[in-house]
Amino acid sequence: MMGLFLSAAFGTYALFATALCILLMSIDMFGGALLPRTKATPKPEGAVVGPDGPARVMAAHRNALANIVPFLFVMLFYVFLGASTQWVMVLCGVFTAMRLAHAIAHIRGLQPWRTIVWLVAQLCVFIAMFQVVHAALVIV
């Protein structure tokens, strides 16, 4: 088991997982920094009142959280089931790039790019899910 944590696949996963966590935290901090500048105030329910900017950032953060967390779990399972470093690099690299592009497109309101990059990122998730199910069925 210790050898798994020292593998190239796990190291690659760890780097991209850290990058995705940094992205999540950055979007959250950006949204928090916008609130005082725009004089927007959070409602008790968590909705934002005021200019559109903070609301977009908060929505981008919720979307990133809802998509990044499942991807990280699925990729972790995939690495534990013996994923190759190349597959981890491709899936994590494309997903991370698409999530960064999605955050920018979401915050700036850029359609159809927001939808396009979201779909590409989702494709990475579905490929990883397929790989996990395939690898798990081979073991069972």
Secondary structure, DSSP 4 states (H G I P E B T S, - for coil): -HHHHTSHHHHHHHHHHHHHHHHHHHHHHHHHHHHHHHT-EE-TTS-EESSHHHHHHHHHHHHHHHHHHHHHHHHHHHHHTT--HHHHHHHHHHHHHHHHHHHHHHHHT-TTHHHHHHHHHHHHHHHHHHHHHHHHHHH-
